[in-house]
Amino acid sequence: MGSRKKKLKKINSLEKKKEEHIEKIKTYQGKNYALQEYWEKEIRAFEAEIEEEKERLKKK
């Protein structure tokens, strides 16, 4: 159980990482499919974690 401020900071950090991965996919499109799959998997993980944190914020 962290403070609201820490949870918001974590969400913002995850959003930033998600955007970085989206940019990587755009940059490397068609070059290395294995990396794109990895980044897409990471994005899904970030999105799931973001949703979990948002749910925790709602419960408080």
Secondary structure, 3 states (H helix, E strand, C coil): CCCHHHHHHHHHHHHHHHHHHHHHHHHHCCCCHHHHHHHHHHHHHHHHHHHHHHHHHHHC
